[in-house]
Amino acid sequence: MKILLFAQAKEIAGCDHVRLDIDRAISVDELWDALVAAFDGLAPLRRSSRIARNGQYATSGTRLEPTDEIAVIPPVSGG
Amino acid sequence: MEHPEPQIDARLTLEPIPPSLPSPPPGPGCGVVLEFRRVVPAALDGAPVSAVRYDVYESMALAKLSEIATTLARTHAAIGVTLIHRHGLVPAGDTVVYLAVRAPHRSAAVGCLNDIVEVMKRDVPIWRMGVVPRVMPPPPIGDADGFPRQA
């Protein structure tokens, strides 16, 4: 599963995407668990960031498929 | 009452947003054209700034800009919205957001503009990532004529 990283998430991980060895649908919570296990520096972003699935914000009930475009969206500051 | 679909032009750009943009024809029902520009300030938190860098999740940001403009234009019965967000390195004084709302009445235009800005700041994946400080020249040595100061 490929996860795009932006802004502070990109700076913390030092790369603009990560690949996690996940081949089944998972929840947003399971994704965060896997992300933090891979990059513990991302833990502080968990409370403030949102997850996007195929360009839409995911909710706690969203299932994330391995083929989806997943992104970590830290608090935005455009506009 | 049924309103026609609003005309929406939502874009991202790396290029400077010109000081004046040609406005689409207002149309027969348009009574107000309201324009808004957000510019990069010359100072942030008291420190002089030469530019600000914006990061973007381009595909989602573009879709969100269009979705927000369309949804809120319908909500306020606006006739059209132009919404342009610049990203990359934006020099101080340059426009980073241009928003124009065309509507039949002032209240619709103002309400639509305010709501678009609020929702954009909350939901569009664009980040102000770094501020490039402006380096101030050192004070000149000597007096105003360039002669060394007398002890």
gemmi code that builds the backbone of each chain (N, CA, C; Angstrom):
import gemmi

chains = {
    "A": [
        ("MET", (0.857, -1.185, 0.000), (0.000, 0.000, 0.000), (0.897, 1.241, 0.000)),
        ("LYS", (0.635, 2.150, -0.949), (1.434, 3.373, -1.056), (0.695, 4.519, -0.359)),
        ("ILE", (1.424, 5.240, 0.470), (0.820, 6.367, 1.192), (1.602, 7.631, 0.868)),
        ("LEU", (0.898, 8.641, 0.363), (1.532, 9.921, 0.051), (1.656, 10.743, 1.323)),
        ("LEU", (2.774, 11.429, 1.446), (3.022, 12.271, 2.624), (3.197, 13.715, 2.175)),
        ("PHE", (2.620, 14.625, 2.917), (2.721, 16.044, 2.589), (3.125, 16.850, 3.827)),
        ("ALA", (3.654, 18.018, 3.541), (3.925, 19.025, 4.570), (4.749, 18.432, 5.725)),
        ("GLN", (4.261, 18.595, 6.970), (5.050, 18.134, 8.115), (5.300, 16.631, 8.066)),
        ("ALA", (4.346, 15.863, 7.549), (4.538, 14.409, 7.467), (5.710, 14.080, 6.548)),
        ("LYS", (5.811, 14.812, 5.449), (6.917, 14.609, 4.512), (8.245, 14.995, 5.155)),
        ("GLU", (8.230, 16.085, 5.892), (9.472, 16.528, 6.540), (9.936, 15.526, 7.598)),
        ("ILE", (8.984, 15.009, 8.372), (9.345, 14.067, 9.440), (9.879, 12.762, 8.854)),
        ("ALA", (9.187, 12.235, 7.842), (9.602, 10.949, 7.267), (10.805, 11.102, 6.344)),
        ("GLY", (11.027, 12.313, 5.845), (12.152, 12.538, 4.940), (11.907, 12.018, 3.540)),
        ("CYS", (10.631, 11.759, 3.202), (10.298, 11.291, 1.848), (8.838, 11.656, 1.572)),
        ("ASP", (8.478, 11.649, 0.286), (7.117, 12.088, -0.053), (6.110, 10.940, -0.145)),
        ("HIS", (6.572, 9.703, 0.038), (5.632, 8.585, 0.128), (6.311, 7.411, 0.826)),
        ("VAL", (5.486, 6.538, 1.344), (6.007, 5.297, 1.930), (5.177, 4.141, 1.384)),
        ("ARG", (5.774, 2.962, 1.387), (5.037, 1.747, 1.001), (4.973, 0.839, 2.218)),
        ("LEU", (3.763, 0.421, 2.546), (3.574, -0.507, 3.665), (3.154, -1.857, 3.106)),
        ("ASP", (3.636, -2.904, 3.744), (3.373, -4.254, 3.264), (1.988, -4.696, 3.754)),
        ("ILE", (0.969, -4.159, 3.103), (-0.418, -4.454, 3.487), (-1.170, -4.844, 2.211)),
        ("ASP", (-1.795, -5.997, 2.214), (-2.470, -6.457, 0.997), (-3.960, -6.721, 1.225)),
        ("ARG", (-4.526, -6.038, 2.223), (-5.962, -6.199, 2.512), (-6.533, -4.834, 2.884)),
        ("ALA", (-7.854, -4.748, 2.900), (-8.489, -3.490, 3.308), (-8.277, -3.276, 4.806)),
        ("ILE", (-7.932, -2.050, 5.169), (-7.711, -1.739, 6.588), (-8.472, -0.460, 6.955)),
        ("SER", (-8.603, -0.234, 8.242), (-9.272, 0.976, 8.728), (-8.245, 2.108, 8.835)),
        ("VAL", (-8.744, 3.315, 9.066), (-7.863, 4.470, 9.267), (-6.989, 4.258, 10.504)),
        ("ASP", (-7.566, 3.710, 11.567), (-6.779, 3.444, 12.784), (-5.654, 2.443, 12.519)),
        ("GLU", (-5.972, 1.407, 11.753), (-4.936, 0.408, 11.430), (-3.833, 1.030, 10.575)),
        ("LEU", (-4.224, 1.938, 9.686), (-3.207, 2.615, 8.880), (-2.275, 3.426, 9.768)),
        ("TRP", (-2.858, 4.188, 10.706), (-2.016, 4.987, 11.605), (-1.086, 4.105, 12.433)),
        ("ASP", (-1.613, 2.984, 12.913), (-0.763, 2.058, 13.688), (0.447, 1.634, 12.854)),
        ("ALA", (0.198, 1.295, 11.588), (1.286, 0.837, 10.721), (2.252, 1.978, 10.402)),
        ("LEU", (1.695, 3.177, 10.182), (2.561, 4.330, 9.871), (3.475, 4.672, 11.048)),
        ("VAL", (2.894, 4.686, 12.231), (3.677, 5.057, 13.416), (4.707, 3.968, 13.743)),
        ("ALA", (4.346, 2.716, 13.449), (5.328, 1.637, 13.657), (6.519, 1.816, 12.718)),
        ("ALA", (6.253, 2.310, 11.505), (7.339, 2.507, 10.535), (8.111, 3.802, 10.803)),
        ("PHE", (7.394, 4.852, 11.215), (8.018, 6.167, 11.481), (7.427, 6.697, 12.782)),
        ("ASP", (8.095, 6.430, 13.891), (7.494, 6.864, 15.163), (7.404, 8.381, 15.275)),
        ("GLY", (8.188, 9.086, 14.468), (8.104, 10.548, 14.459), (6.754, 11.063, 13.968)),
        ("LEU", (5.991, 10.207, 13.290), (4.673, 10.648, 12.798), (3.610, 10.627, 13.899)),
        ("ALA", (3.925, 10.019, 15.049), (2.923, 9.868, 16.116), (2.260, 11.194, 16.509)),
        ("PRO", (3.035, 12.294, 16.661), (2.379, 13.542, 17.077), (1.365, 14.077, 16.056)),
        ("LEU", (1.487, 13.641, 14.794), (0.560, 14.137, 13.774), (-0.769, 13.391, 13.775)),
        ("ARG", (-0.799, 12.260, 14.485), (-1.985, 11.397, 14.393), (-3.265, 12.112, 14.827)),
        ("ARG", (-3.182, 12.897, 15.880), (-4.388, 13.562, 16.399), (-4.858, 14.697, 15.503)),
        ("SER", (-3.918, 15.349, 14.829), (-4.291, 16.569, 14.093), (-4.465, 16.348, 12.588)),
        ("SER", (-3.956, 15.236, 12.072), (-3.976, 15.040, 10.618), (-5.194, 14.228, 10.195)),
        ("ARG", (-5.522, 14.392, 8.924), (-6.590, 13.587, 8.337), (-5.992, 12.653, 7.286)),
        ("ILE", (-6.721, 11.595, 6.998), (-6.333, 10.658, 5.939), (-7.272, 10.885, 4.752)),
        ("ALA", (-6.692, 10.936, 3.564), (-7.520, 11.045, 2.361), (-7.442, 9.737, 1.586)),
        ("ARG", (-8.573, 9.346, 1.037), (-8.657, 8.142, 0.189), (-9.205, 8.580, -1.166)),
        ("ASN", (-8.408, 8.396, -2.189), (-8.804, 8.782, -3.548), (-9.337, 10.214, -3.600)),
        ("GLY", (-8.649, 11.123, -2.935), (-8.976, 12.548, -3.019), (-10.103, 13.010, -2.133)),
        ("GLN", (-10.624, 12.143, -1.268), (-11.688, 12.543, -0.340), (-11.248, 12.213, 1.081)),
        ("TYR", (-11.645, 13.061, 2.023), (-11.274, 12.794, 3.410), (-11.960, 11.518, 3.909)),
        ("ALA", (-11.176, 10.667, 4.531), (-11.723, 9.431, 5.081), (-12.331, 9.714, 6.449)),
        ("THR", (-13.278, 8.893, 6.829), (-13.841, 8.945, 8.178), (-13.346, 7.712, 8.937)),
        ("SER", (-13.731, 7.638, 10.218), (-13.248, 6.495, 11.018), (-13.758, 5.171, 10.452)),
        ("GLY", (-14.872, 5.214, 9.714), (-15.427, 3.972, 9.168), (-14.940, 3.621, 7.772)),
        ("THR", (-14.112, 4.484, 7.182), (-13.662, 4.238, 5.807), (-12.714, 3.047, 5.765)),
        ("ARG", (-12.885, 2.183, 4.798), (-11.948, 1.082, 4.566), (-10.982, 1.498, 3.468)),
        ("LEU", (-9.729, 1.266, 3.706), (-8.675, 1.674, 2.772), (-8.164, 0.437, 2.039)),
        ("GLU", (-8.326, 0.435, 0.736), (-7.905, -0.710, -0.075), (-6.450, -0.516, -0.521)),
        ("PRO", (-5.727, -1.616, -0.729), (-4.325, -1.490, -1.164), (-4.170, -0.713, -2.476)),
        ("THR", (-5.187, -0.723, -3.325), (-5.085, -0.023, -4.619), (-5.517, 1.438, -4.533)),
        ("ASP", (-6.027, 1.880, -3.390), (-6.461, 3.278, -3.242), (-5.267, 4.223, -3.219)),
        ("GLU", (-5.528, 5.479, -3.602), (-4.512, 6.517, -3.385), (-4.749, 7.082, -1.983)),
        ("ILE", (-3.832, 6.770, -1.090), (-3.963, 7.173, 0.314), (-2.990, 8.320, 0.579)),
        ("ALA", (-3.431, 9.305, 1.352), (-2.543, 10.431, 1.669), (-2.737, 10.851, 3.116)),
        ("VAL", (-1.637, 11.234, 3.737), (-1.679, 11.839, 5.079), (-1.762, 13.348, 4.887)),
        ("ILE", (-2.819, 13.946, 5.458), (-3.071, 15.378, 5.278), (-2.903, 16.082, 6.631)),
        ("PRO", (-1.735, 16.628, 6.911), (-1.594, 17.436, 8.142), (-2.494, 18.678, 8.058)),
        ("PRO", (-2.676, 19.374, 9.187), (-3.539, 20.567, 9.158), (-3.133, 21.508, 8.027)),
        ("VAL", (-4.119, 21.914, 7.232), (-3.805, 22.714, 6.042), (-3.666, 24.186, 6.432)),
        ("SER", (-2.971, 24.935, 5.585), (-2.746, 26.357, 5.899), (-2.670, 27.184, 4.625)),
        ("GLY", (-3.451, 26.791, 3.629), (-3.538, 27.606, 2.419), (-4.621, 28.638, 2.583)),
        ("GLY", (-5.090, 29.154, 1.455), (-6.210, 30.119, 1.488), (-5.776, 31.465, 1.945)),
    ],
    "B": [
        ("MET", (-37.274, 28.406, -6.365), (-36.958, 28.891, -7.701), (-35.694, 28.205, -8.222)),
        ("GLU", (-35.735, 27.746, -9.461), (-34.611, 27.034, -10.058), (-33.550, 28.028, -10.524)),
        ("HIS", (-32.284, 27.821, -10.104), (-31.195, 28.692, -10.544), (-30.363, 27.958, -11.577)),
        ("PRO", (-29.851, 28.679, -12.566), (-28.961, 28.011, -13.529), (-27.670, 27.580, -12.841)),
        ("GLU", (-27.016, 26.579, -13.411), (-25.740, 26.114, -12.847), (-24.728, 27.257, -12.843)),
        ("PRO", (-24.032, 27.460, -11.722), (-23.028, 28.541, -11.699), (-21.838, 28.202, -12.605)),
        ("GLN", (-21.224, 29.259, -13.122), (-20.010, 29.083, -13.929), (-18.820, 29.068, -12.971)),
        ("ILE", (-18.042, 27.995, -12.998), (-16.930, 27.834, -12.056), (-15.620, 27.734, -12.820)),
        ("ASP", (-14.650, 28.525, -12.381), (-13.287, 28.422, -12.925), (-12.361, 28.319, -11.716)),
        ("ALA", (-11.907, 27.104, -11.405), (-11.027, 26.879, -10.249), (-9.700, 26.349, -10.765)),
        ("ARG", (-8.623, 26.959, -10.300), (-7.301, 26.595, -10.828), (-6.232, 26.665, -9.756)),
        ("LEU", (-5.157, 25.897, -9.986), (-3.900, 26.046, -9.251), (-2.878, 26.575, -10.240)),
        ("THR", (-1.948, 27.362, -9.756), (-0.923, 27.866, -10.665), (0.402, 28.057, -9.932)),
        ("LEU", (1.472, 27.839, -10.674), (2.810, 28.182, -10.174), (3.211, 29.579, -10.627)),
        ("GLU", (2.441, 30.117, -11.553), (2.786, 31.404, -12.160), (2.190, 32.555, -11.347)),
        ("PRO", (2.779, 33.751, -11.470), (2.176, 34.910, -10.793), (0.745, 35.149, -11.259)),
        ("ILE", (-0.110, 35.535, -10.322), (-1.483, 35.913, -10.653), (-1.454, 37.397, -10.994)),
        ("PRO", (-1.876, 37.773, -12.203), (-1.722, 39.176, -12.619), (-2.509, 40.132, -11.720)),
        ("PRO", (-2.042, 41.389, -11.648), (-2.744, 42.380, -10.813), (-4.180, 42.618, -11.267)),
        ("SER", (-4.452, 42.464, -12.553), (-5.845, 42.577, -12.996), (-6.146, 41.389, -13.895)),
        ("LEU", (-7.285, 40.780, -13.661), (-7.688, 39.613, -14.438), (-8.933, 39.963, -15.231)),
        ("PRO", (-8.982, 39.539, -16.495), (-10.209, 39.793, -17.253), (-11.359, 38.997, -16.642)),
        ("SER", (-12.444, 39.682, -16.360), (-13.590, 39.036, -15.735), (-14.501, 38.472, -16.831)),
        ("PRO", (-15.079, 37.290, -16.604), (-16.032, 36.786, -17.593), (-17.212, 37.749, -17.717)),
        ("PRO", (-17.933, 37.714, -18.838), (-19.111, 38.575, -18.961), (-20.049, 38.345, -17.787)),
        ("PRO", (-20.502, 39.401, -17.120), (-21.281, 39.213, -15.893), (-22.620, 38.513, -16.124)),
        ("GLY", (-23.194, 38.636, -17.321), (-24.483, 37.989, -17.582), (-25.634, 38.875, -17.161)),
        ("PRO", (-26.823, 38.581, -17.664), (-27.967, 39.491, -17.457), (-28.411, 39.611, -15.999)),
        ("GLY", (-28.231, 38.547, -15.195), (-28.731, 38.606, -13.818), (-27.714, 39.097, -12.822)),
        ("CYS", (-26.515, 39.455, -13.281), (-25.429, 39.793, -12.355), (-25.504, 41.249, -11.925)),
        ("GLY", (-25.597, 41.468, -10.613), (-25.613, 42.828, -10.097), (-24.360, 43.190, -9.332)),
        ("VAL", (-23.557, 42.180, -8.970), (-22.372, 42.420, -8.143), (-21.235, 41.522, -8.621)),
        ("VAL", (-20.047, 42.123, -8.734), (-18.825, 41.329, -8.914), (-17.921, 41.681, -7.743)),
        ("LEU", (-17.647, 40.691, -6.893), (-16.862, 40.919, -5.679), (-15.532, 40.202, -5.830)),
        ("GLU", (-14.432, 40.944, -5.695), (-13.103, 40.356, -5.860), (-12.353, 40.367, -4.527)),
        ("PHE", (-11.566, 39.326, -4.322), (-10.777, 39.173, -3.088), (-9.392, 38.678, -3.497)),
        ("ARG", (-8.375, 39.271, -2.902), (-7.009, 38.799, -3.107), (-6.344, 38.628, -1.753)),
        ("ARG", (-5.710, 37.486, -1.573), (-4.827, 37.341, -0.412), (-3.405, 37.470, -0.919)),
        ("VAL", (-2.649, 38.356, -0.282), (-1.268, 38.580, -0.721), (-0.307, 38.119, 0.366)),
        ("VAL", (0.900, 37.781, -0.047), (1.938, 37.419, 0.915), (2.405, 38.695, 1.602)),
        ("PRO", (2.301, 38.759, 2.928), (2.694, 39.990, 3.617), (4.207, 40.196, 3.590)),
        ("ALA", (4.603, 41.446, 3.729), (6.035, 41.767, 3.724), (6.697, 41.442, 5.055)),
        ("ALA", (5.881, 41.159, 6.080), (6.439, 40.789, 7.388), (5.487, 39.804, 8.048)),
        ("LEU", (6.049, 38.806, 8.717), (5.264, 37.836, 9.489), (5.847, 37.773, 10.884)),
        ("ASP", (4.983, 37.904, 11.887), (5.427, 37.893, 13.289), (6.542, 38.911, 13.516)),
        ("GLY", (6.434, 40.030, 12.833), (7.391, 41.113, 13.033), (8.692, 40.965, 12.263)),
        ("ALA", (8.872, 39.855, 11.558), (10.126, 39.643, 10.823), (9.901, 39.885, 9.334)),
        ("PRO", (10.812, 40.612, 8.692), (10.632, 40.872, 7.258), (10.716, 39.591, 6.429)),
        ("VAL", (9.879, 39.520, 5.419), (9.730, 38.307, 4.615), (10.007, 38.640, 3.156)),
        ("SER", (10.750, 37.756, 2.485), (10.921, 37.974, 1.050), (10.012, 37.063, 0.232)),
        ("ALA", (9.642, 35.891, 0.767), (8.748, 34.982, 0.038), (8.237, 33.913, 0.989)),
        ("VAL", (7.166, 33.245, 0.570), (6.609, 32.130, 1.326), (6.447, 30.959, 0.355)),
        ("ARG", (6.785, 29.749, 0.841), (6.660, 28.565, -0.007), (5.402, 27.783, 0.380)),
        ("TYR", (4.601, 27.448, -0.642), (3.380, 26.666, -0.426), (3.533, 25.288, -1.047)),
        ("ASP", (3.214, 24.257, -0.264), (3.196, 22.883, -0.735), (1.744, 22.526, -1.058)),
        ("VAL", (1.535, 21.590, -1.980), (0.164, 21.269, -2.399), (0.058, 19.793, -2.748)),
        ("TYR", (-1.078, 19.203, -2.443), (-1.467, 17.878, -2.954), (-2.341, 18.198, -4.154)),
        ("GLU", (-1.698, 18.235, -5.317), (-2.267, 18.945, -6.458), (-3.623, 18.382, -6.911)),
        ("SER", (-3.701, 17.082, -7.108), (-4.948, 16.539, -7.661), (-6.118, 16.753, -6.695)),
        ("MET", (-5.879, 16.541, -5.404), (-6.964, 16.703, -4.440), (-7.303, 18.181, -4.246)),
        ("ALA", (-6.264, 19.032, -4.209), (-6.504, 20.467, -4.005), (-7.338, 21.039, -5.149)),
        ("LEU", (-7.009, 20.651, -6.371), (-7.770, 21.164, -7.511), (-9.220, 20.698, -7.446)),
        ("ALA", (-9.419, 19.425, -7.130), (-10.788, 18.900, -7.022), (-11.548, 19.600, -5.895)),
        ("LYS", (-10.861, 19.852, -4.769), (-11.521, 20.512, -3.630), (-11.883, 21.961, -3.956)),
        ("LEU", (-10.971, 22.676, -4.626), (-11.275, 24.070, -4.991), (-12.539, 24.110, -5.845)),
        ("SER", (-12.601, 23.215, -6.817), (-13.759, 23.189, -7.716), (-15.029, 22.779, -6.964)),
        ("GLU", (-14.907, 21.777, -6.110), (-16.064, 21.299, -5.338), (-16.591, 22.389, -4.401)),
        ("ILE", (-15.683, 23.068, -3.716), (-16.084, 24.116, -2.763), (-16.752, 25.272, -3.510)),
        ("ALA", (-16.139, 25.702, -4.606), (-16.707, 26.824, -5.369), (-18.088, 26.457, -5.905)),
        ("THR", (-18.227, 25.246, -6.421), (-19.520, 24.833, -6.994), (-20.586, 24.726, -5.913)),
        ("THR", (-20.248, 24.044, -4.823), (-21.230, 23.833, -3.751), (-21.703, 25.161, -3.167)),
        ("LEU", (-20.751, 26.061, -2.893), (-21.139, 27.308, -2.225), (-21.759, 28.306, -3.196)),
        ("ALA", (-21.392, 28.247, -4.458), (-22.082, 29.088, -5.443), (-23.550, 28.664, -5.531)),
        ("ARG", (-23.794, 27.364, -5.514), (-25.198, 26.891, -5.539), (-25.930, 27.325, -4.268)),
        ("THR", (-25.260, 27.153, -3.118), (-25.894, 27.500, -1.839), (-26.348, 28.960, -1.820)),
        ("HIS", (-25.494, 29.840, -2.358), (-25.783, 31.278, -2.293), (-26.417, 31.798, -3.582)),
        ("ALA", (-26.739, 30.903, -4.497), (-27.320, 31.291, -5.787), (-26.435, 32.306, -6.512)),
        ("ALA", (-25.111, 32.089, -6.422), (-24.189, 32.944, -7.167), (-24.193, 32.524, -8.632)),
        ("ILE", (-23.820, 33.452, -9.488), (-23.835, 33.185, -10.932), (-22.527, 32.537, -11.371)),
        ("GLY", (-21.439, 32.953, -10.744), (-20.157, 32.384, -11.146), (-19.081, 32.656, -10.117)),
        ("VAL", (-18.055, 31.798, -10.126), (-16.921, 31.945, -9.208), (-15.639, 31.683, -9.977)),
        ("THR", (-14.661, 32.552, -9.794), (-13.295, 32.305, -10.261), (-12.430, 32.181, -9.021)),
        ("LEU", (-11.683, 31.077, -8.922), (-10.891, 30.806, -7.719), (-9.528, 30.268, -8.158)),
        ("ILE", (-8.493, 31.031, -7.874), (-7.133, 30.645, -8.287), (-6.244, 30.654, -7.055)),
        ("HIS", (-5.537, 29.557, -6.816), (-4.593, 29.477, -5.697), (-3.207, 29.231, -6.267)),
        ("ARG", (-2.278, 30.093, -5.938), (-0.896, 29.911, -6.377), (-0.161, 29.006, -5.388)),
        ("HIS", (0.840, 28.284, -5.849), (1.679, 27.492, -4.948), (3.125, 27.605, -5.396)),
        ("GLY", (4.024, 26.871, -4.711), (5.448, 27.075, -4.963), (5.928, 28.275, -4.165)),
        ("LEU", (6.962, 28.915, -4.669), (7.530, 30.065, -3.959), (6.816, 31.343, -4.397)),
        ("VAL", (6.184, 32.013, -3.447), (5.397, 33.215, -3.765), (6.049, 34.416, -3.078)),
        ("PRO", (6.562, 35.370, -3.852), (7.241, 36.523, -3.245), (6.285, 37.402, -2.441)),
        ("ALA", (6.837, 38.088, -1.460), (6.053, 39.047, -0.671), (5.424, 40.073, -1.605)),
        ("GLY", (4.177, 40.382, -1.341), (3.443, 41.347, -2.154), (2.676, 40.714, -3.290)),
        ("ASP", (3.019, 39.474, -3.647), (2.296, 38.804, -4.736), (0.994, 38.187, -4.220)),
        ("THR", (0.057, 38.034, -5.133), (-1.227, 37.415, -4.790), (-1.058, 35.905, -4.700)),
        ("VAL", (-1.557, 35.340, -3.612), (-1.515, 33.875, -3.480), (-2.897, 33.277, -3.727)),
        ("VAL", (-3.956, 34.030, -3.428), (-5.320, 33.571, -3.729), (-6.069, 34.700, -4.425)),
        ("TYR", (-6.708, 34.363, -5.533), (-7.621, 35.300, -6.197), (-8.993, 34.649, -6.230)),
        ("LEU", (-9.988, 35.380, -5.777), (-11.359, 34.863, -5.745), (-12.294, 35.961, -6.233)),
        ("ALA", (-13.098, 35.642, -7.202), (-14.116, 36.589, -7.679), (-15.457, 35.878, -7.701)),
        ("VAL", (-16.456, 36.531, -7.134), (-17.816, 35.984, -7.093), (-18.736, 36.927, -7.848)),
        ("ARG", (-19.515, 36.367, -8.757), (-20.521, 37.140, -9.483), (-21.897, 36.670, -8.999)),
        ("ALA", (-22.706, 37.615, -8.594), (-23.990, 37.257, -7.988), (-25.020, 38.335, -8.287)),
        ("PRO", (-26.284, 37.998, -8.099), (-27.320, 39.012, -8.355), (-27.293, 40.152, -7.339)),
        ("HIS", (-26.954, 39.831, -6.082), (-27.055, 40.822, -5.010), (-25.804, 40.778, -4.128)),
        ("ARG", (-25.594, 41.882, -3.390), (-24.428, 41.997, -2.507), (-24.389, 40.897, -1.461)),
        ("SER", (-25.519, 40.635, -0.821), (-25.500, 39.670, 0.288), (-25.097, 38.282, -0.205)),
        ("ALA", (-25.554, 37.912, -1.380), (-25.182, 36.594, -1.934), (-23.694, 36.558, -2.236)),
        ("ALA", (-23.181, 37.642, -2.815), (-21.759, 37.672, -3.176), (-20.880, 37.640, -1.930)),
        ("VAL", (-21.225, 38.447, -0.932), (-20.414, 38.505, 0.296), (-20.475, 37.171, 1.041)),
        ("GLY", (-21.676, 36.609, 1.163), (-21.824, 35.329, 1.852), (-21.061, 34.218, 1.153)),
        ("CYS", (-21.161, 34.188, -0.156), (-20.473, 33.148, -0.929), (-18.961, 33.301, -0.780)),
        ("LEU", (-18.473, 34.523, -0.888), (-17.025, 34.755, -0.778), (-16.505, 34.348, 0.606)),
        ("ASN", (-17.203, 34.794, 1.642), (-16.770, 34.449, 3.010), (-16.748, 32.940, 3.224)),
        ("ASP", (-17.796, 32.269, 2.780), (-17.876, 30.823, 3.001), (-16.790, 30.086, 2.219)),
        ("ILE", (-16.535, 30.517, 0.992), (-15.487, 29.857, 0.201), (-14.135, 29.988, 0.906)),
        ("VAL", (-13.820, 31.182, 1.385), (-12.524, 31.378, 2.052), (-12.437, 30.498, 3.304)),
        ("GLU", (-13.507, 30.461, 4.088), (-13.487, 29.660, 5.326), (-13.292, 28.174, 5.034)),
        ("VAL", (-14.059, 27.651, 4.087), (-13.981, 26.212, 3.800), (-12.649, 25.881, 3.125)),
        ("MET", (-12.174, 26.782, 2.283), (-10.879, 26.561, 1.621), (-9.762, 26.445, 2.659)),
        ("LYS", (-9.774, 27.340, 3.653), (-8.723, 27.321, 4.684), (-8.781, 26.032, 5.523)),
        ("ARG", (-9.956, 25.423, 5.572), (-10.122, 24.222, 6.395), (-9.833, 22.937, 5.613)),
        ("ASP", (-10.186, 22.911, 4.330), (-10.252, 21.624, 3.620), (-9.329, 21.457, 2.422)),
        ("VAL", (-8.773, 22.531, 1.889), (-7.971, 22.364, 0.669), (-6.530, 22.024, 1.067)),
        ("PRO", (-6.010, 20.886, 0.573), (-4.670, 20.460, 1.009), (-3.553, 21.297, 0.384)),
        ("ILE", (-3.386, 22.468, 0.966), (-2.300, 23.385, 0.613), (-1.688, 23.837, 1.930)),
        ("TRP", (-0.360, 23.892, 1.965), (0.327, 24.201, 3.222), (1.328, 25.332, 3.011)),
        ("ARG", (1.322, 26.272, 3.930), (2.376, 27.289, 3.966), (3.560, 26.652, 4.667)),
        ("MET", (4.587, 26.335, 3.903), (5.652, 25.481, 4.439), (6.874, 26.221, 4.948)),
        ("GLY", (7.189, 27.308, 4.355), (8.417, 27.961, 4.787), (8.396, 29.420, 4.427)),
        ("VAL", (9.008, 30.172, 5.272), (9.109, 31.604, 5.044), (10.566, 31.910, 4.720)),
        ("VAL", (10.766, 32.626, 3.632), (12.119, 33.043, 3.276), (12.329, 34.433, 3.862)),
        ("PRO", (13.205, 34.551, 4.850), (13.369, 35.873, 5.473), (14.022, 36.861, 4.517)),
        ("ARG", (13.669, 38.107, 4.683), (14.307, 39.158, 3.892), (15.533, 39.626, 4.661)),
        ("VAL", (16.658, 39.574, 3.995), (17.903, 39.999, 4.637), (17.999, 41.511, 4.512)),
        ("MET", (18.045, 42.159, 5.657), (18.128, 43.626, 5.662), (19.584, 44.029, 5.441)),
        ("PRO", (19.837, 45.037, 4.614), (21.217, 45.480, 4.416), (21.770, 46.058, 5.714)),
        ("PRO", (23.063, 45.862, 5.953), (23.635, 46.420, 7.187), (23.582, 47.944, 7.139)),
        ("PRO", (23.498, 48.558, 8.309), (23.483, 50.034, 8.318), (24.794, 50.567, 7.743)),
        ("PRO", (24.707, 51.665, 7.022), (25.932, 52.196, 6.405), (26.939, 52.636, 7.461)),
        ("ILE", (28.194, 52.425, 7.111), (29.259, 52.890, 7.996), (29.546, 54.332, 7.614)),
        ("GLY", (29.585, 55.190, 8.590), (29.834, 56.589, 8.292), (28.551, 57.379, 8.314)),
        ("ASP", (28.623, 58.641, 7.999), (27.429, 59.477, 8.051), (26.688, 59.387, 6.722)),
        ("ALA", (25.649, 60.188, 6.585), (24.796, 60.094, 5.420), (25.535, 60.385, 4.125)),
        ("ASP", (26.634, 61.108, 4.187), (27.398, 61.415, 2.972), (28.448, 60.360, 2.670)),
        ("GLY", (28.535, 59.348, 3.525), (29.487, 58.285, 3.276), (30.851, 58.539, 3.900)),
        ("PHE", (31.009, 59.653, 4.595), (32.292, 59.921, 5.248), (32.325, 59.226, 6.604)),
        ("PRO", (33.484, 58.691, 6.988), (33.550, 58.042, 8.306), (33.157, 59.023, 9.404)),
        ("ARG", (32.449, 58.441, 10.413), (32.048, 59.286, 11.532), (33.292, 59.754, 12.289)),
        ("GLN", (33.213, 60.992, 12.776), (34.296, 61.520, 13.613), (34.174, 60.942, 15.009)),
        ("ALA", (35.311, 60.581, 15.585), (35.295, 60.050, 16.954), (34.887, 61.159, 17.898)),
    ],
}
model = gemmi.Model(1)
for chain_id, residues in chains.items():
    chain = gemmi.Chain(chain_id)
    for i, (resn, *xyz) in enumerate(residues, 1):
        res = gemmi.Residue()
        res.name, res.seqid = resn, gemmi.SeqId(i, " ")
        for name, pos in zip(("N", "CA", "C"), xyz):
            atom = gemmi.Atom()
            atom.name, atom.element = name, gemmi.Element(name[0])
            atom.pos, atom.b_iso = gemmi.Position(*pos), 0.0
            res.add_atom(atom)
        chain.add_residue(res)
    model.add_chain(chain)
structure = gemmi.Structure()
structure.add_model(model)
structure.setup_entities()
